[in-house]
Amino acid sequence: MPPQRLYLARHGETDANFFKIIEDRGTGMPSEYGNPLNRNGLSQACALGHALSKVKIHHIYTSPARRAVETASQICLWTDACNMPIKKSVTPELVEMNYGILEGFNGKIAREKYPDLFKTYYQKPSL
């Protein structure tokens, strides 16, 4: 069997990314959540799909975040990944971290309003 490769990719840009707003999975976590890709993010996702167009992709796993699903969909458009059954899986276990009360704040404002919490978020985001 030929060697297997794992490609990891981050979603394209959202307005929250552009404005440095802390965005997580939110409360209640609907099946698809978060901000969609903005124009630049869509362009980034298309470029990623194009870059992967010659790669034989066997499966795409994505979080339920709208931005991640949209990025995965662009990869599918450029590759044969979604022409075969069960090739793109939204995987609930890949959800973003929950940043609690910091969500929705610009990083600068979060740092000023909750300095200790922001420090923990920045230095040890997995806590």
N, C-alpha and C positions, 0 to 999 in steps of 0.2 A: 504494500500500500504506500502511495507517495506521502511525503510529509504533509501534515495538516498545518494550516496557519490560522491564527486568530487575529483579526483586525479590530482594533478598538477606535471608535470615533466619537467625538463629542457632537452634540447637535449644533445646528447653525445658530446665528445670533437672533435674539429676540429684542424687543424694545427694552425689556427689563435688563438684559445684559448691557445694552448700549448706555442706559442711564445708570448703570451700576446699582441696580435695585436688587436686594436680596430676594431670591425667588426659590421656594422649595415646593414641596408637594401640596402645601395648603392644608386647610382643615376640611374634614369631610371626604376628601380625596375622591372625586368622581372618577369614573372609569378612564376618562381622558381629561387632563387638567393642565393648567398653566397657560402661559402666553404662546401664541403661534409665532412662527418665524416671521421676521420682518423682511423687507426687500433684500437687504444685504444677506440675511440668514438663508433665504431661499437661494440666492446666488451661490453662497458657500456650499449649501447642500447639493446643488446642481454640479458644482465644480468637483465635489467629493465623488458624486456618482460617476461623473466623467472620468475621473482619475482611476476609479475602480472598474471601469467598463470592460477591461480585458481580463479581470480577475474572475475566476470561477467561484462564485459564492454559493455555498450550500444552504446557508440559513442566516437570517438576520434576526437578532433578538433586540428588542427595544423596550424601554420603560413606557408606561402609559402616558407620560408627559406629551402634550400636543407637539411641542417642539421636537421631541425625539421621534415621534411617529411620522411627522412631516419630513424629517431628515431621512429616515429609513425609506419612506416612499420615494423620495428623489433618487436614492441609491437603486431602488427597484426599477425605476424608469430607465436607468442607464445600464443595467445588468440583466441577466436572465434569472435573477434570484426569485422574482415573483411570478415567473411563468410556470413554475412547478408548484404542485399542491403543498400547502403547509410550509411555506418558505419564509414567511415573516411572522414572528410571534411577538405579540405584546406580552411582556413578562412582568406581572405585578411585583415580583420580588426585586425588580430593578428600580423601585421608586427612589426619588430623591430624599435626601435627609429632611427632617422637619426642623426648621430654625425657629419655630415658635413665634414669639413676639417680635423678633427681628425681621420677619418676612414682610416685604412691602416697603421697607425703609431703604433709602440710599445708604450705602456703606458709611459715608461721612456722618450722616444724621444718626445712624445706629450707633456709631462709635461715641458720639457726643451724648446721646440719650442713655445708652446702656454700656458704659465703657468696660466693665468687668465681663459682661456677657459677650460683648463683641470680641474682646481679647480671647476668650475661650473659643468662640466660633472661628476666629482667624487662625489661632495657633493649634487648636485641637478640634477640627471640625467633626470628628467622628464621635465626640462625647455627647 
